[in-house]
Amino acid sequence: MKTLRNKLVMAILAVFSAVSFVTAATLSYSPTVPQTGDSALVISNKAAVAVTTSATQNTTSATKLTALMAGNSYAYISTATTTVVKATPGVLVRIIVGTVGAGSTLAIYDNATGTTTQIGAMTTAIQGAFEFNVTCAAGITVVSASGTPALITVVYR
């Protein structure tokens, strides 16, 4: 019973700590970000695991937490074109092909020009969400070419 109560207290602390970074003399919260589709039990378990003992928390961790909480952005592409999705370093999270194209392709680059450091290429003949989760050091550019263009959503942060 006591263990269950402790887990519940930690889960409640996690919920309140997600709003603002909390540090106490003997307890700090280092969040584990829930993923889409996580059940309440999984989120609670992640929160319980994330509670650690610590006297201090550095500014870098708080800054990283703020960036994580900011969420993802997106770019919608519906024509055959070169799209600079993000001109600065970032993370390519996923590419969603909403409506397939006829003979069209995508080339994905780690830069802001779409000419060098290609990190991927794909046909747009298959509808779906394609996970990348890759860090791009110089930006994210997607080149849509050939045929009838697909309707594409690029998710990034």
Backbone as JSON Lines, residues from 0, in Angstrom:
{"i":0,"aa":"M","n":[0.83,-1.19,0.0],"ca":[0.0,0.0,0.0],"c":[0.87,1.25,0.0]}
{"i":1,"aa":"K","n":[1.93,1.24,0.81],"ca":[2.81,2.4,0.89],"c":[3.5,2.66,-0.45]}
{"i":2,"aa":"T","n":[3.92,1.58,-1.15],"ca":[4.56,1.73,-2.45],"c":[3.61,2.34,-3.46]}
{"i":3,"aa":"L","n":[2.37,1.88,-3.47],"ca":[1.37,2.43,-4.38],"c":[1.14,3.91,-4.09]}
{"i":4,"aa":"R","n":[1.06,4.26,-2.8],"ca":[0.88,5.66,-2.42],"c":[2.06,6.5,-2.88]}
{"i":5,"aa":"N","n":[3.29,5.99,-2.73],"ca":[4.48,6.72,-3.16],"c":[4.46,6.93,-4.68]}
{"i":6,"aa":"K","n":[4.04,5.92,-5.43],"ca":[3.95,6.06,-6.89],"c":[2.92,7.11,-7.26]}
{"i":7,"aa":"L","n":[1.81,7.13,-6.55],"ca":[0.77,8.11,-6.83],"c":[1.28,9.52,-6.54]}
{"i":8,"aa":"V","n":[1.98,9.69,-5.44],"ca":[2.54,11.01,-5.09],"c":[3.53,11.44,-6.16]}
{"i":9,"aa":"M","n":[4.37,10.5,-6.63],"ca":[5.34,10.83,-7.67],"c":[4.65,11.21,-8.97]}
{"i":10,"aa":"A","n":[3.57,10.51,-9.31],"ca":[2.83,10.83,-10.53],"c":[2.19,12.21,-10.44]}
{"i":11,"aa":"I","n":[1.64,12.54,-9.28],"ca":[1.05,13.88,-9.09],"c":[2.13,14.94,-9.18]}
{"i":12,"aa":"L","n":[3.29,14.69,-8.57],"ca":[4.42,15.62,-8.66],"c":[4.81,15.81,-10.12]}
{"i":13,"aa":"A","n":[4.8,14.73,-10.89],"ca":[5.18,14.81,-12.29],"c":[4.23,15.7,-13.07]}
{"i":14,"aa":"V","n":[2.94,15.59,-12.79],"ca":[1.96,16.41,-13.49],"c":[2.18,17.89,-13.2]}
{"i":15,"aa":"F","n":[2.36,18.23,-11.94],"ca":[2.57,19.62,-11.58],"c":[3.94,20.12,-12.02]}
{"i":16,"aa":"S","n":[4.93,19.26,-12.03],"ca":[6.28,19.66,-12.43],"c":[6.4,19.87,-13.92]}
{"i":17,"aa":"A","n":[5.54,19.26,-14.71],"ca":[5.6,19.43,-16.15],"c":[5.3,20.87,-16.55]}
{"i":18,"aa":"V","n":[4.57,21.57,-15.71],"ca":[4.22,22.96,-16.0],"c":[5.39,23.88,-15.73]}
{"i":19,"aa":"S","n":[6.1,23.68,-14.65],"ca":[7.28,24.48,-14.35],"c":[8.31,23.59,-13.7]}
{"i":20,"aa":"F","n":[9.56,23.88,-13.93],"ca":[10.66,23.06,-13.44],"c":[10.78,23.2,-11.93]}
{"i":21,"aa":"V","n":[10.68,22.1,-11.2],"ca":[10.66,22.11,-9.74],"c":[11.95,21.49,-9.22]}
{"i":22,"aa":"T","n":[12.61,22.19,-8.28],"ca":[13.79,21.63,-7.64],"c":[13.67,21.86,-6.14]}
{"i":23,"aa":"A","n":[13.88,20.81,-5.38],"ca":[13.86,20.9,-3.93],"c":[15.22,20.45,-3.42]}
{"i":24,"aa":"A","n":[15.46,20.61,-2.13],"ca":[16.75,20.25,-1.56],"c":[17.06,18.77,-1.74]}
{"i":25,"aa":"T","n":[16.05,17.93,-1.71],"ca":[16.3,16.49,-1.83],"c":[15.55,15.83,-2.98]}
{"i":26,"aa":"L","n":[14.81,16.61,-3.76],"ca":[14.0,16.01,-4.8],"c":[13.94,16.93,-6.0]}
{"i":27,"aa":"S","n":[14.19,16.4,-7.19],"ca":[13.99,17.18,-8.4],"c":[13.31,16.3,-9.42]}
{"i":28,"aa":"Y","n":[12.71,16.93,-10.38],"ca":[11.98,16.2,-11.4],"c":[12.69,16.37,-12.73]}
{"i":29,"aa":"S","n":[13.04,15.27,-13.33],"ca":[13.65,15.25,-14.64],"c":[12.67,14.54,-15.56]}
{"i":30,"aa":"P","n":[11.89,15.26,-16.35],"ca":[10.74,14.68,-17.03],"c":[11.09,13.69,-18.12]}
{"i":31,"aa":"T","n":[10.25,12.71,-18.27],"ca":[10.25,11.82,-19.42],"c":[9.01,12.18,-20.2]}
{"i":32,"aa":"V","n":[9.19,12.71,-21.4],"ca":[8.09,13.24,-22.17],"c":[7.2,12.11,-22.68]}
{"i":33,"aa":"P","n":[5.9,12.14,-22.35],"ca":[4.98,11.13,-22.86],"c":[4.88,11.21,-24.38]}
{"i":34,"aa":"Q","n":[4.67,10.08,-25.01],"ca":[4.53,10.02,-26.45],"c":[3.04,9.87,-26.8]}
{"i":35,"aa":"T","n":[2.68,10.3,-27.99],"ca":[1.32,10.14,-28.46],"c":[0.96,8.66,-28.41]}
{"i":36,"aa":"G","n":[-0.18,8.37,-27.81],"ca":[-0.63,6.99,-27.72],"c":[-0.3,6.31,-26.41]}
{"i":37,"aa":"D","n":[0.53,6.95,-25.56],"ca":[0.83,6.36,-24.25],"c":[-0.43,6.31,-23.41]}
{"i":38,"aa":"S","n":[-0.65,5.21,-22.71],"ca":[-1.79,5.12,-21.8],"c":[-1.47,5.88,-20.52]}
{"i":39,"aa":"A","n":[-2.48,6.12,-19.7],"ca":[-2.28,6.82,-18.44],"c":[-1.3,6.06,-17.56]}
{"i":40,"aa":"L","n":[-1.34,4.73,-17.59],"ca":[-0.43,3.92,-16.78],"c":[1.01,4.09,-17.25]}
{"i":41,"aa":"V","n":[1.24,4.1,-18.57],"ca":[2.58,4.29,-19.1],"c":[3.11,5.66,-18.72]}
{"i":42,"aa":"I","n":[2.28,6.7,-18.85],"ca":[2.68,8.05,-18.48],"c":[3.02,8.11,-17.0]}
{"i":43,"aa":"S","n":[2.21,7.46,-16.17],"ca":[2.46,7.43,-14.74],"c":[3.78,6.72,-14.44]}
{"i":44,"aa":"N","n":[4.04,5.61,-15.11],"ca":[5.3,4.89,-14.9],"c":[6.49,5.71,-15.33]}
{"i":45,"aa":"K","n":[6.38,6.42,-16.46],"ca":[7.47,7.28,-16.91],"c":[7.74,8.36,-15.88]}
{"i":46,"aa":"A","n":[6.68,8.92,-15.32],"ca":[6.83,9.97,-14.31],"c":[7.51,9.42,-13.06]}
{"i":47,"aa":"A","n":[7.13,8.21,-12.64],"ca":[7.71,7.6,-11.44],"c":[9.19,7.33,-11.64]}
{"i":48,"aa":"V","n":[9.57,6.89,-12.83],"ca":[10.97,6.61,-13.13],"c":[11.78,7.9,-13.17]}
{"i":49,"aa":"A","n":[11.13,9.0,-13.6],"ca":[11.84,10.25,-13.8],"c":[12.17,10.97,-12.5]}
{"i":50,"aa":"V","n":[11.55,10.6,-11.39],"ca":[11.81,11.29,-10.13],"c":[13.15,10.8,-9.58]}
{"i":51,"aa":"T","n":[14.04,11.71,-9.35],"ca":[15.37,11.37,-8.85],"c":[15.73,12.25,-7.68]}
{"i":52,"aa":"T","n":[16.7,11.81,-6.9],"ca":[17.18,12.64,-5.81],"c":[18.31,13.5,-6.32]}
{"i":53,"aa":"S","n":[18.26,14.77,-5.97],"ca":[19.27,15.71,-6.41],"c":[19.16,16.99,-5.61]}
{"i":54,"aa":"A","n":[20.27,17.65,-5.4],"ca":[20.25,18.91,-4.67],"c":[20.09,20.1,-5.6]}
{"i":55,"aa":"T","n":[20.55,19.96,-6.83],"ca":[20.47,21.09,-7.77],"c":[20.09,20.6,-9.15]}
{"i":56,"aa":"Q","n":[19.68,21.52,-9.98],"ca":[19.38,21.22,-11.37],"c":[19.98,22.33,-12.21]}
{"i":57,"aa":"N","n":[20.79,22.0,-13.2],"ca":[21.47,23.06,-13.95],"c":[20.55,23.7,-14.98]}
{"i":58,"aa":"T","n":[20.95,24.87,-15.43],"ca":[20.15,25.66,-16.36],"c":[20.01,24.97,-17.7]}
{"i":59,"aa":"T","n":[21.03,24.23,-18.12],"ca":[20.96,23.55,-19.41],"c":[19.79,22.58,-19.46]}
{"i":60,"aa":"S","n":[19.56,21.82,-18.4],"ca":[18.44,20.89,-18.39],"c":[17.11,21.62,-18.48]}
{"i":61,"aa":"A","n":[17.0,22.74,-17.78],"ca":[15.77,23.53,-17.83],"c":[15.54,24.06,-19.24]}
{"i":62,"aa":"T","n":[16.61,24.47,-19.92],"ca":[16.5,24.97,-21.29],"c":[16.07,23.85,-22.23]}
{"i":63,"aa":"K","n":[16.65,22.65,-22.07],"ca":[16.26,21.52,-22.9],"c":[14.8,21.15,-22.66]}
{"i":64,"aa":"L","n":[14.35,21.22,-21.41],"ca":[12.96,20.92,-21.09],"c":[12.04,21.91,-21.8]}
{"i":65,"aa":"T","n":[12.39,23.19,-21.78],"ca":[11.59,24.2,-22.44],"c":[11.49,23.91,-23.93]}
{"i":66,"aa":"A","n":[12.61,23.51,-24.55],"ca":[12.6,23.2,-25.98],"c":[11.72,21.99,-26.26]}
{"i":67,"aa":"L","n":[11.78,20.97,-25.41],"ca":[10.95,19.78,-25.61],"c":[9.47,20.11,-25.48]}
{"i":68,"aa":"M","n":[9.14,20.96,-24.53],"ca":[7.74,21.3,-24.29],"c":[7.19,22.18,-25.4]}
{"i":69,"aa":"A","n":[8.06,22.82,-26.18],"ca":[7.61,23.7,-27.25],"c":[6.88,22.92,-28.34]}
{"i":70,"aa":"G","n":[7.22,21.66,-28.53],"ca":[6.52,20.82,-29.49],"c":[7.08,20.9,-30.89]}
{"i":71,"aa":"N","n":[6.38,20.28,-31.8],"ca":[6.81,20.2,-33.19],"c":[6.14,21.27,-34.04]}
{"i":72,"aa":"S","n":[6.78,21.54,-35.17],"ca":[6.21,22.42,-36.19],"c":[6.02,21.59,-37.45]}
{"i":73,"aa":"Y","n":[5.37,22.17,-38.46],"ca":[5.16,21.44,-39.69],"c":[5.24,22.37,-40.9]}
{"i":74,"aa":"A","n":[5.53,21.76,-42.04],"ca":[5.49,22.47,-43.32],"c":[4.65,21.61,-44.27]}
{"i":75,"aa":"Y","n":[3.75,22.23,-44.98],"ca":[2.86,21.53,-45.9],"c":[3.36,21.79,-47.32]}
{"i":76,"aa":"I","n":[3.55,20.72,-48.09],"ca":[4.07,20.84,-49.45],"c":[3.06,20.19,-50.4]}
{"i":77,"aa":"S","n":[2.59,20.96,-51.4],"ca":[1.59,20.42,-52.33],"c":[1.99,20.6,-53.78]}
{"i":78,"aa":"T","n":[3.2,21.09,-54.03],"ca":[3.67,21.3,-55.4],"c":[5.07,20.72,-55.57]}
{"i":79,"aa":"A","n":[5.48,20.54,-56.81],"ca":[6.85,20.09,-57.09],"c":[7.75,21.31,-56.94]}
{"i":80,"aa":"T","n":[8.5,21.36,-55.84],"ca":[9.29,22.53,-55.53],"c":[10.38,22.19,-54.53]}
{"i":81,"aa":"T","n":[11.29,23.12,-54.31],"ca":[12.29,23.01,-53.25],"c":[11.77,23.8,-52.07]}
{"i":82,"aa":"T","n":[11.61,23.15,-50.93],"ca":[11.07,23.8,-49.73],"c":[12.1,23.78,-48.62]}
{"i":83,"aa":"V","n":[12.53,24.97,-48.19],"ca":[13.4,25.06,-47.02],"c":[12.46,24.98,-45.81]}
{"i":84,"aa":"V","n":[12.43,23.82,-45.19],"ca":[11.54,23.57,-44.06],"c":[12.06,24.31,-42.83]}
{"i":85,"aa":"K","n":[13.38,24.24,-42.61],"ca":[14.01,24.91,-41.46],"c":[15.41,25.32,-41.9]}
{"i":86,"aa":"A","n":[15.71,26.6,-41.8],"ca":[17.0,27.13,-42.28],"c":[18.11,27.02,-41.24]}
{"i":87,"aa":"T","n":[17.79,26.56,-40.04],"ca":[18.76,26.43,-38.97],"c":[18.76,24.97,-38.49]}
{"i":88,"aa":"P","n":[19.73,24.58,-37.67],"ca":[19.75,23.19,-37.19],"c":[18.42,22.79,-36.54]}
{"i":89,"aa":"G","n":[18.06,21.52,-36.68],"ca":[16.81,21.05,-36.1],"c":[16.71,19.54,-36.18]}
{"i":90,"aa":"V","n":[15.49,19.04,-35.96],"ca":[15.23,17.6,-35.99],"c":[14.1,17.35,-37.0]}
{"i":91,"aa":"L","n":[14.38,16.49,-37.97],"ca":[13.33,16.03,-38.88],"c":[12.63,14.87,-38.18]}
{"i":92,"aa":"V","n":[11.38,15.09,-37.78],"ca":[10.64,14.1,-37.0],"c":[10.01,13.05,-37.92]}
{"i":93,"aa":"R","n":[9.19,13.49,-38.87],"ca":[8.53,12.54,-39.77],"c":[8.07,13.27,-41.04]}
{"i":94,"aa":"I","n":[7.81,12.46,-42.06],"ca":[7.21,12.95,-43.29],"c":[5.93,12.16,-43.5]}
{"i":95,"aa":"I","n":[4.83,12.9,-43.7],"ca":[3.53,12.28,-43.89],"c":[3.1,12.48,-45.33]}
{"i":96,"aa":"V","n":[2.83,11.38,-46.02],"ca":[2.28,11.45,-47.37],"c":[0.78,11.3,-47.2]}
{"i":97,"aa":"G","n":[0.06,12.43,-47.33],"ca":[-1.38,12.42,-47.13],"c":[-2.14,11.91,-48.34]}
{"i":98,"aa":"T","n":[-1.79,12.41,-49.51],"ca":[-2.34,11.95,-50.78],"c":[-1.17,11.6,-51.66]}
{"i":99,"aa":"V","n":[-1.17,10.4,-52.21],"ca":[-0.02,9.94,-53.0],"c":[0.11,10.73,-54.3]}
{"i":100,"aa":"G","n":[1.33,10.77,-54.8],"ca":[1.61,11.42,-56.08],"c":[1.81,10.36,-57.15]}
{"i":101,"aa":"A","n":[1.71,10.77,-58.39],"ca":[1.93,9.85,-59.51],"c":[3.34,10.07,-60.04]}
{"i":102,"aa":"G","n":[4.24,9.15,-59.7],"ca":[5.62,9.24,-60.17],"c":[6.45,10.32,-59.52]}
{"i":103,"aa":"S","n":[6.0,10.86,-58.41],"ca":[6.77,11.92,-57.77],"c":[7.71,11.36,-56.7]}
{"i":104,"aa":"T","n":[8.75,12.11,-56.41],"ca":[9.75,11.69,-55.43],"c":[10.08,12.85,-54.49]}
{"i":105,"aa":"L","n":[10.67,12.49,-53.37],"ca":[11.17,13.49,-52.42],"c":[12.65,13.22,-52.18]}
{"i":106,"aa":"A","n":[13.42,14.28,-52.1],"ca":[14.81,14.2,-51.66],"c":[14.91,15.07,-50.42]}
{"i":107,"aa":"I","n":[15.51,14.55,-49.37],"ca":[15.59,15.26,-48.09],"c":[17.05,15.59,-47.81]}
{"i":108,"aa":"Y","n":[17.33,16.85,-47.47],"ca":[18.7,17.32,-47.28],"c":[18.91,17.92,-45.89]}
{"i":109,"aa":"D","n":[20.12,17.74,-45.38],"ca":[20.57,18.38,-44.13],"c":[21.29,19.66,-44.51]}
{"i":110,"aa":"N","n":[20.52,20.66,-44.95],"ca":[21.03,22.0,-45.24],"c":[19.86,22.9,-45.63]}
{"i":111,"aa":"A","n":[20.16,24.13,-45.95],"ca":[19.09,25.08,-46.29],"c":[19.07,25.4,-47.78]}
{"i":112,"aa":"T","n":[19.72,24.56,-48.6],"ca":[19.74,24.84,-50.04],"c":[19.19,23.7,-50.89]}
{"i":113,"aa":"G","n":[19.19,22.49,-50.39],"ca":[18.7,21.35,-51.16],"c":[19.68,20.88,-52.21]}
{"i":114,"aa":"T","n":[20.99,21.06,-51.95],"ca":[21.98,20.67,-52.95],"c":[23.01,19.66,-52.43]}
{"i":115,"aa":"T","n":[23.32,19.67,-51.17],"ca":[24.34,18.75,-50.63],"c":[23.85,18.11,-49.34]}
{"i":116,"aa":"T","n":[24.55,17.1,-48.89],"ca":[24.27,16.35,-47.67],"c":[22.84,15.78,-47.69]}
{"i":117,"aa":"Q","n":[22.58,14.96,-48.68],"ca":[21.27,14.31,-48.78],"c":[21.18,13.23,-47.69]}
{"i":118,"aa":"I","n":[20.07,13.25,-46.93],"ca":[19.89,12.28,-45.86],"c":[18.82,11.24,-46.19]}
{"i":119,"aa":"G","n":[18.12,11.43,-47.3],"ca":[17.1,10.46,-47.66],"c":[16.44,10.8,-48.98]}
{"i":120,"aa":"A","n":[15.83,9.78,-49.56],"ca":[15.04,9.94,-50.78],"c":[13.9,8.94,-50.7]}
{"i":121,"aa":"M","n":[12.76,9.31,-51.22],"ca":[11.62,8.41,-51.17],"c":[10.64,8.7,-52.29]}
{"i":122,"aa":"T","n":[9.91,7.68,-52.68],"ca":[8.82,7.85,-53.61],"c":[7.59,8.27,-52.8]}
{"i":123,"aa":"T","n":[6.67,8.93,-53.44],"ca":[5.45,9.34,-52.74],"c":[4.27,8.48,-53.18]}
{"i":124,"aa":"A","n":[4.56,7.27,-53.66],"ca":[3.51,6.37,-54.15],"c":[2.79,5.63,-53.01]}
{"i":125,"aa":"I","n":[3.3,5.76,-51.79],"ca":[2.7,5.06,-50.65],"c":[2.24,6.08,-49.62]}
{"i":126,"aa":"Q","n":[0.98,6.01,-49.24],"ca":[0.42,6.91,-48.24],"c":[0.84,6.43,-46.85]}
{"i":127,"aa":"G","n":[1.18,7.37,-45.96],"ca":[1.52,6.99,-44.6],"c":[2.45,7.99,-43.94]}
{"i":128,"aa":"A","n":[2.8,7.68,-42.69],"ca":[3.72,8.51,-41.92],"c":[5.05,7.77,-41.83]}
{"i":129,"aa":"F","n":[6.12,8.44,-42.2],"ca":[7.44,7.84,-42.24],"c":[8.33,8.55,-41.21]}
{"i":130,"aa":"E","n":[8.72,7.8,-40.18],"ca":[9.49,8.34,-39.07],"c":[10.96,8.5,-39.46]}
{"i":131,"aa":"F","n":[11.55,9.65,-39.11],"ca":[12.97,9.88,-39.32],"c":[13.67,10.1,-37.97]}
{"i":132,"aa":"N","n":[13.21,11.08,-37.19],"ca":[13.82,11.42,-35.9],"c":[15.33,11.55,-36.01]}
{"i":133,"aa":"V","n":[15.78,12.38,-36.96],"ca":[17.2,12.61,-37.16],"c":[17.53,14.08,-36.93]}
{"i":134,"aa":"T","n":[18.69,14.31,-36.34],"ca":[19.18,15.68,-36.12],"c":[19.82,16.17,-37.41]}
{"i":135,"aa":"C","n":[19.45,17.35,-37.83],"ca":[20.01,17.97,-39.03],"c":[20.85,19.17,-38.57]}
{"i":136,"aa":"A","n":[22.13,19.13,-38.86],"ca":[23.07,20.13,-38.35],"c":[22.98,21.47,-39.06]}
{"i":137,"aa":"A","n":[22.51,21.49,-40.31],"ca":[22.54,22.73,-41.09],"c":[21.17,23.18,-41.58]}
{"i":138,"aa":"G","n":[20.11,22.5,-41.21],"ca":[18.77,22.87,-41.67],"c":[18.08,21.67,-42.29]}
{"i":139,"aa":"I","n":[16.85,21.88,-42.75],"ca":[16.07,20.8,-43.37],"c":[15.45,21.34,-44.65]}
{"i":140,"aa":"T","n":[15.78,20.69,-45.77],"ca":[15.21,21.07,-47.06],"c":[14.64,19.83,-47.73]}
{"i":141,"aa":"V","n":[13.44,19.96,-48.31],"ca":[12.79,18.86,-49.02],"c":[12.55,19.3,-50.46]}
{"i":142,"aa":"V","n":[13.01,18.46,-51.39],"ca":[12.81,18.73,-52.81],"c":[11.8,17.72,-53.34]}
{"i":143,"aa":"S","n":[10.66,18.23,-53.8],"ca":[9.61,17.4,-54.4],"c":[9.74,17.55,-55.9]}
{"i":144,"aa":"A","n":[9.87,16.41,-56.61],"ca":[10.12,16.48,-58.05],"c":[9.38,15.38,-58.79]}
{"i":145,"aa":"S","n":[9.28,15.55,-60.09],"ca":[8.74,14.57,-61.04],"c":[7.25,14.33,-60.87]}
{"i":146,"aa":"G","n":[6.6,13.99,-61.95],"ca":[5.21,13.55,-61.93],"c":[4.23,14.5,-61.26]}
{"i":147,"aa":"T","n":[3.12,13.92,-60.85],"ca":[2.1,14.67,-60.11],"c":[2.49,14.68,-58.64]}
{"i":148,"aa":"P","n":[2.68,15.87,-58.06],"ca":[3.15,15.93,-56.67],"c":[2.14,15.37,-55.67]}
{"i":149,"aa":"A","n":[2.67,14.78,-54.63],"ca":[1.85,14.3,-53.52],"c":[1.56,15.45,-52.57]}
{"i":150,"aa":"L","n":[0.64,15.24,-51.65],"ca":[0.39,16.21,-50.59],"c":[1.17,15.73,-49.38]}
{"i":151,"aa":"I","n":[2.16,16.52,-48.98],"ca":[3.16,16.12,-47.99],"c":[3.11,17.06,-46.79]}
{"i":152,"aa":"T","n":[3.24,16.49,-45.59],"ca":[3.44,17.28,-44.38],"c":[4.78,16.85,-43.76]}
{"i":153,"aa":"V","n":[5.66,17.81,-43.56],"ca":[6.95,17.56,-42.94],"c":[6.87,18.04,-41.5]}
{"i":154,"aa":"V","n":[7.09,17.15,-40.54],"ca":[7.03,17.49,-39.12],"c":[8.46,17.62,-38.63]}
{"i":155,"aa":"Y","n":[8.75,18.74,-37.94],"ca":[10.11,19.02,-37.5],"c":[10.08,19.83,-36.21]}
{"i":156,"aa":"R","n":[11.26,19.97,-35.62],"ca":[11.43,20.89,-34.49],"c":[12.83,21.43,-34.49]}
